């Protein structure tokens, strides 16, 4: 029976001391703590991420997101305008976020290196369509770190804000559950990859009072035939990260898991309680922002009451939160 859950955004709030937000990565990827939630037993344990392989059975399949984070943050030559690339909509034409928006009305121009961009459209959500007169030098870009880190990117982020298996360029933000893995730990678990390019939703909070009124962003995904075949044969599918959940559950809306085949597309799937999962049996994930769509997703997976208790304990035990923080394994 589905858990009876209020759909008010405020019901997915929790108190988080600012000092628990991880603004920098741990010294080593694998040294994070791991809170383990057992849904069937209703138990919560405090473990280490290095123990993750011991929870994986022989017939399990771990599915990772192999998207690669691109340097998406650019500044105008005079330093007055910030642009965050979201996607290419045509040759030398970007959809992007800009700050300050009031200076970037239709017809206004911005210079990035030798390229001159002109605003040709302002979208209803505030995004701009900017057409450049030549290709922008991508070497001028920086990683667009999440705002809660409270700092600009530096040299360590170019390595650590990227998974060791990243191979498909296109994400604005990292699939952070994968950041804990080293090549050695990856080799210890049976695994395949999907691709979902993490997009603007990472930066946009839920502002609607009721969860159902929130409009999700769309993100591009791809699941190859080899991954689909492995999922069909797996006893238990362990999603590494909410982006993998969104990919697999998007496919499962149209195709039963035992009939998965290669699939691609854009997904705006929004998972919140109650939800019947069709593809994912276990989930490794980092801790998510209060009142965020991702906290709603993990609450749908584990049950809101159990999940909020897990977060309460994580705060009490002083886990590190968000992108560079500790993780949670939901079984």
C-alpha positions in Angstrom: 0.0 0.0 0.0 1.3 3.5 -0.9 2.3 5.7 2.0 -0.2 8.4 2.6 1.9 11.5 2.0 1.0 15.2 1.9 2.0 16.9 -1.3 2.9 20.3 0.2 6.4 21.4 -0.7 7.0 22.5 2.9 6.6 18.9 4.1 10.0 18.1 2.5 11.9 20.7 4.5 14.5 20.0 7.2 16.9 22.1 9.2 20.5 22.0 8.0 23.3 23.8 9.9 25.4 25.7 7.3 28.6 24.2 8.5 27.5 20.7 7.3 27.4 21.8 3.6 30.5 20.4 2.0 32.1 23.1 0.0 35.2 21.1 -0.9 35.8 17.4 -1.7 37.2 15.0 0.9 40.9 14.2 0.6 40.1 10.9 -1.1 37.0 10.0 -3.1 36.3 6.8 -1.2 36.6 8.1 2.3 33.0 9.4 2.6 30.5 8.1 5.1 27.5 6.1 4.0 24.2 6.0 5.7 22.4 2.7 4.9 18.6 2.7 4.9 16.8 -0.7 4.7 13.3 -0.1 3.5 12.0 -3.6 4.3 13.3 -3.5 7.9 12.9 0.2 8.5 16.4 0.4 9.8 19.2 3.0 9.5 22.9 2.2 9.8 26.0 4.4 9.8 28.7 2.9 7.6 31.6 3.9 5.3 31.3 4.2 1.5 34.4 1.9 1.1 32.0 -0.9 2.3 29.6 -0.3 -0.7 30.8 -3.4 -2.6 29.9 -5.7 0.3 26.2 -4.7 -0.2 26.2 -5.8 -3.8 25.0 -9.3 -4.7 26.4 -11.5 -7.5 23.3 -11.0 -9.7 23.0 -7.2 -9.0 23.7 -4.6 -11.6 25.0 -1.2 -10.7 24.0 1.5 -13.2 26.1 4.7 -13.5 25.6 8.0 -15.3 28.7 8.6 -17.5 27.9 12.2 -18.4 30.9 14.6 -18.3 30.6 18.0 -16.8 31.6 20.9 -19.2 32.9 24.3 -18.2 29.6 26.1 -18.6 30.1 29.4 -16.8 31.4 32.3 -18.8 32.0 36.0 -18.1 31.9 38.9 -20.5 35.2 40.6 -21.3 34.3 43.5 -19.0 33.3 41.1 -16.2 29.8 42.6 -15.9 27.8 39.8 -17.4 27.7 36.1 -16.3 26.4 33.5 -18.7 25.8 29.8 -17.9 25.5 27.7 -21.1 22.6 25.3 -21.0 22.5 23.9 -24.5 23.3 24.6 -28.1 20.1 25.4 -30.0 21.8 26.1 -33.4 25.4 26.8 -34.6 27.0 29.3 -32.3 23.6 29.9 -30.6 23.2 29.2 -26.9 20.3 28.8 -24.5 21.8 30.2 -21.3 21.1 31.8 -18.0 22.4 35.3 -17.6 23.1 37.6 -14.6 22.1 40.4 -14.3 19.1 39.7 -16.5 18.0 43.4 -16.7 21.1 44.2 -18.8 20.4 41.4 -21.3 17.3 42.4 -23.2 16.6 41.4 -26.8 19.2 43.2 -29.0 21.8 43.6 -26.3 25.3 42.3 -27.0 28.0 40.6 -25.0 31.6 39.9 -25.8 33.4 36.7 -24.7 36.9 36.8 -26.1 36.7 37.5 -29.8 33.1 36.3 -30.0 30.2 38.8 -29.9 26.8 37.5 -28.9 23.4 39.1 -29.4 20.3 38.3 -27.3 17.7 37.2 -29.9 15.1 35.9 -27.5 14.1 36.0 -23.8 12.2 32.9 -22.7 9.3 33.0 -20.3 11.5 31.3 -17.6 14.2 34.0 -18.0 16.6 31.9 -20.1 18.2 33.8 -23.0 18.9 32.7 -26.6 22.2 34.3 -27.5 23.6 34.1 -31.1 27.4 34.6 -31.4 29.1 35.8 -34.6 31.7 33.0 -34.2 32.5 30.0 -32.0 33.1 30.9 -28.4 36.5 29.8 -27.0 35.4 27.1 -24.6 38.7 27.4 -22.7 37.4 30.6 -21.2 34.7 28.7 -19.4 34.6 27.6 -15.7 32.8 24.9 -14.0 29.4 26.2 -12.7 29.6 24.9 -9.1 26.3 24.8 -7.2 25.6 28.1 -5.4 25.6 26.5 -2.0 29.3 25.9 -2.2 29.7 29.6 -1.9 32.9 29.8 -4.0 34.2 29.9 -7.6 35.7 26.7 -9.0 39.5 26.1 -8.8 42.0 23.6 -10.0 40.9 20.8 -7.7 37.4 20.9 -9.1 38.5 20.1 -12.6 39.4 16.7 -11.3 37.1 16.1 -8.4 33.8 17.6 -9.7 34.0 14.8 -12.4 33.5 11.1 -12.0 36.4 8.8 -12.9 34.2 7.2 -15.6 32.9 10.5 -17.2 33.0 10.1 -21.0 30.0 11.9 -22.6 30.2 15.7 -22.6 27.1 17.7 -21.9 26.3 18.1 -18.2 26.2 21.4 -16.3 26.5 19.7 -12.9 28.0 16.4 -11.8 26.1 13.2 -11.1 27.3 13.4 -7.6 26.7 9.9 -6.3 29.3 8.7 -8.7 32.0 11.0 -7.3 32.7 8.6 -4.5 34.0 5.8 -6.8 37.6 5.1 -7.6 38.6 2.9 -10.5 39.4 0.1 -8.0 35.9 0.2 -6.3 34.2 0.4 -9.7 36.0 -2.8 -10.8 34.6 -4.6 -7.7 30.9 -4.2 -8.7 29.0 -5.4 -11.8 28.1 -2.3 -13.7 26.9 -0.6 -16.9 26.3 3.0 -17.9 23.6 5.3 -19.1 23.9 9.0 -20.0 21.8 11.8 -18.7 23.1 15.3 -19.1 22.4 17.0 -15.8 20.8 20.3 -16.5 19.3 23.5 -15.1 17.0 21.8 -12.6 20.1 21.5 -10.4 19.9 25.2 -9.8 16.2 25.8 -9.8 14.3 25.3 -6.5 10.7 24.2 -6.1 8.7 27.5 -5.6 5.2 26.0 -5.9 3.3 25.6 -2.7 2.0 22.2 -3.8 4.4 19.7 -5.2 2.1 18.8 -8.2 2.3 22.4 -9.5 6.1 22.3 -10.0 7.2 22.1 -13.6 10.2 19.9 -14.1 13.1 20.7 -16.4 13.8 18.3 -19.3 17.1 16.5 -19.7 18.5 14.4 -22.5 19.2 10.7 -21.8 20.5 7.6 -23.6 20.5 3.9 -22.6 22.5 1.7 -25.0 21.5 -1.8 -26.0 24.2 -3.4 -24.0 23.0 -1.7 -20.8 19.4 -2.6 -21.6 20.3 -6.3 -22.0 22.2 -6.3 -18.7 19.2 -4.7 -16.9 16.9 -7.3 -18.4 19.1 -10.1 -16.9 19.8 -8.5 -13.6 18.3 -9.8 -10.3 18.5 -6.3 -8.7 19.2 -3.0 -10.3 21.2 -0.6 -8.2 20.9 3.0 -9.5 24.0 5.1 -8.6 22.4 8.5 -8.4 19.0 10.1 -9.0 19.9 10.9 -12.6 20.1 7.1 -13.2 16.7 6.7 -11.5 15.2 9.4 -13.7 16.6 7.7 -16.8 15.5 4.1 -16.0 12.1 5.1 -14.7 11.5 7.3 -17.8 12.1 4.2 -20.0 10.0 2.0 -17.7 7.0 4.3 -18.2 6.6 2.8 -21.7 8.5 -0.5 -21.5 8.6 -3.2 -18.8 12.1 -3.7 -17.4 12.3 -7.3 -18.7 11.7 -5.8 -22.2 14.2 -2.9 -22.1 15.9 -2.1 -25.4 18.1 0.9 -26.5 16.3 4.1 -25.7 17.0 7.9 -26.0 15.0 11.1 -25.5 14.2 14.0 -23.3 12.7 13.4 -20.0 10.8 15.7 -17.6 9.8 12.9 -15.3 8.9 14.1 -11.8 9.0 11.4 -9.1 7.3 12.1 -5.7 5.3 10.1 -3.2 3.4 7.9 -3.9 5.2 6.4 -6.9 5.4 2.8 -8.2 9.0 2.2 -9.4 9.3 0.0 -12.4 13.1 -0.4 -12.9 15.1 0.5 -9.8 15.5 -1.8 -6.8 18.2 0.0 -4.7 19.7 3.5 -4.8 23.0 5.1 -3.9 22.6 8.9 -3.6 24.0 11.9 -1.9 22.0 14.1 0.4 19.7 16.6 -1.2 18.6 20.2 -0.6 15.5 20.9 1.5 12.3 21.1 -0.5 14.1 19.9 -3.6 12.7 17.6 -6.3 15.5 15.1 -5.5 14.5 14.9 -1.9 11.0 14.2 -3.1 12.3 11.4 -5.3 14.2 9.6 -2.6 11.2 10.0 -0.3 9.1 8.3 -2.9 11.7 5.5 -3.0 12.1 5.0 0.7 8.9 6.4 2.1 8.8 10.0 3.4 8.7 9.2 7.1 11.7 6.9 7.0 13.6 9.3 4.7 13.1 12.3 6.9 14.2 10.3 9.9 17.3 9.3 8.0 18.0 13.0 7.2 17.4 13.9 10.9 20.0 11.3 11.9 22.4 12.5 9.3 22.3 16.0 10.6 22.6 14.7 14.2 25.7 12.6 13.3 27.1 15.6 11.3 27.3 14.0 7.9 28.6 16.2 5.1 25.8 17.3 2.7 25.3 17.9 -1.0 27.6 17.5 -4.0 30.9 16.9 -2.2 29.3 15.4 0.8 28.6 11.9 2.2 26.2 9.4 0.7 23.2 7.2 1.4 22.5 3.7 0.3 18.8 2.8 0.1 18.1 -1.0 0.0 
